[in-house]
């Protein structure tokens, strides 16, 4: 959420930043609501002062036997009491309107973020690895013979519908190995603290990380009001909700491996085959809570943590900076990592790493206490480290062989019982 003081003091800068997001100016509407709200608050305070004075004068009038003045003042007290209640109610209603308006406005991009309307304006900043030249036509993951029967979309459709999969045999063994490898790397080499969190959360948590109210259709809600998390960004970030952390405790760098759930609203017709876009999937998420001054350095650090996983797996990828029109709602700046998929002959997103500044912290009232001065809002960052299912796809497609087998990254051998490949008939082989 946005700082109303910033909008009051620099409305032109606020509108310019919104225009980079493709939005019309909103400062006039916001400030008009804010002025009305503040006027009602002032009127209520003035009426309260009048009531207090009249209440004192009532006793004095009664003591001196001035019945007429006593009755006038008593009526004035009642009148002011009603006026205070009315002004307070109107101020509260305007406050709700202002909050709802601010809740629906995306974060402001940093100056260094490239301008653009969509993904075509994203800027590549580096590449790692060279896509392997194959002397055969590479298949997509679901057509690789080694995965025949190991990825069961028909049974998943019978159980749950489209965009689900049942994994068996070597597929689920590899999927589980990837998640464990990611966690171990982040914990042992990157210094992240592993956290296990619920996948069902209260609405307040979804508001805190800006999934609500604007993107309700993208997530699933249970009949008793809980929401299924689209990523553990929701739970990890909201650990700080309503808290005041000590500056000496920052940065707090966390990772979690969880099930994630997305309705994929608005994605009809996109990636309908295979595992690329699922309603239920797993991610190893990274979240950092830090001071605003260190957020950009933490953003680069988190990006490097995600890149390290791809490098250890030997998967070619590119790192891009998203333009203003392609960034997520809560982001100030985003790096996307796109892994090479030979079956599609293109790079596809496997991680998105964003710094949100104080945007989410203001929504969830997460603060820190600096060594000097008053408590201030923390900065929050989140990123995939990585999406496990998409990493499975990348390992399979990049490791596929002409005979239908799959060579596994050496770094996974210890997680796969010493296996170095999956045979064309789906067995693990050393």
Beta strands, then each sheet from edge to edge (+ up, - down):
strand 1: 123-128
strand 2: 151-152
strand 3: 166-167
strand 4: 193-194
strand 5: 200-201
strand 6: 220-221
strand 7: 227-228
strand 8: 244-246
strand 9: 252-261
strand 10: 280-290
strand 11: 317-321
strand 12: 333-341
strand 13: 346-355
strand 14: 367-369
strand 15: 376-377
strand 16: 379-387
strand 17: 406-407
strand 18: 421-422
strand 19: 428-429
sheet 1: 1+ 11- 12+ 13- 16+ 10- 9+ 4+
sheet 2: 2+ 3-
sheet 3: 5+ 7- 6+
sheet 4: 8+ 14+ 15-
sheet 5: 17+ 18- 19+
end
